[in-house]
Amino acid sequence: MHSQHAFKACIHKGNLGALRQVMRKSLESLKQRKTMTSKERVNHALNHKTADRVAVDFGSTLVTGMHVTGVAQLRDYYGLEKHPVKVCDPYQMLGEIEDDLLDAIGIDTISLPSPRTLLKLFKAGDFIAELTRHIPPKHKHLIRY
């Protein structure tokens, strides 16, 4: 916080030499900061402490999940292997976020899979025909069960 006040004071006074010095000190302190592990980052966030960056969670719960088309588009954006995205929750059509995408985005959390979905206890083959009947043909190539 001290460097922020010093930065504002230098700008207000128009003192470029002092401004360079404050910026140099700020950059040095940033370089010396240790990069946190995902576990440390999430723990800091849960304890309302400042972390090295914001903890990111996409897909570790049914609340933070992402639709299969979004997952497919992100895989394409990051240049990852193209293949159908596995549906991990058929009610919301949430896609499984695999390790390569987790790493590419910098996600700090992982999903602990459960046999339950929002609909019921999910068994392979249950209501797949009914579910896929409602998927637009242009999106069927994105989905894997």
N, C-alpha and C positions, 0 to 999 in steps of 0.2 A: 504494500500500500504506500510505503514511503516513496518508492520510485515513481509511482503514479502522480503523487503531489509534486515531486521534483520536476517531472516531465511537464506538467501543466504550468508550473512557475516559470520554467525556461521558455516555453512558448509564449506566455503572457509578456515576459520581459524582452523577448526577441533575442535571447542569448544563445546563439548557435553553438558556440564552443561548449558551453555547459550542457546543452541539449545532446550533443554528440557523446559527451562523457556519461550522461545518465543512460542513454540508449546502449552504449557499450557495456555498462555494468549490468543492465537488464538482460542483454543477450548472453553475457557470461554466466549469470545465475541460471538462465534457462538451459544452457549447455551442461551445467553441473547437475541439474535435476536428474534423478534416477527415474528411468522409465518403470512404471509399475506393472506388475502382472495383472491379468484380468481379475483374479481373485482379490487382489489388493484394491483394485479400482472399484469393483462392485462393493466390497466392504466399506470403503470410504464413502461411496454414494449412499449406502444404507445407513451409515452413521453420520450423515450430513457433514462430511469433511471434504476439503478440497483435494481433488485427485489431479494427476498429470493431464488428463483429458476426461471428457464425459464418457461414462460407461454406456456401451451400446448393447441393446438386446433386441434382436429380431428372431422370433421363432422359438424361443425357449418355453413359451406357454401358449395356451389357446388365446390368450389376450394379446400377446405380442406377435402372433403368427402373421404370415404373409400369404396372400392368395397365390395359387399355383402360377398364374400368368405373370405376376410380379416377380416371382422367383425365377421363372424362365427368362424374363427380360433382363434381370440382374445378371444371370449367368451369361447371357449374350453380351451385355455391356462390358463385363470384366473379361471377356474372351475365354471363358471356361468351356469345358467339353459340353457339347449340345446333346441332350438326351431328355426323354420325358421326365417331368418332375413327379416324384411320388407324393400322393395325397396322404397327409397324416391326420387330417380331420375332415371327413366328408361333409359334415354339416356346413362348415364355413369354406370348404374347398381350400384349406391351408396346405401349402406345399412344404415338403421337407427341405430344410436348408442344410446342405451337406458341408463337410469340412472344408473343401476347397473354396466355397463361397464364404463360409465363416471367416476364413483367413484373408480372403481378398477384401472384404468389407471392414475387417477389424472388429468383429463382434466379440463381446466379452463373456457371453453366456452360452450354454448349450442346453438342449432339450433332453430331459430324461423321459424317454417314451413310456407311454402307458397303454394298456390294451383298451382303455375306455376313451370314448369320444363324447361329444355333447349329445349324440343321439342315443347311444346304448353301448353295451359291451360289443366291441367290433370284432368279428371273426372274418377271416379271409373268405370272400365270396358272398357275404351277406349284402344284400341290396345293391350289389355292384351294377347289375343290369338296370335296375330302377334309377340308380344315381347317374349312370352314364347317359341315360335316355334324355336327361335335362341339360347336358353339356352341349353347347353349340358346336357344330362340326368343325368350325375353324379353330377350336381350342382342344379338340380331342387328341391331337398329336403331342400336346404338352403334358399329358397326364399319364402316370404309371401307377399301377396298383400292386 
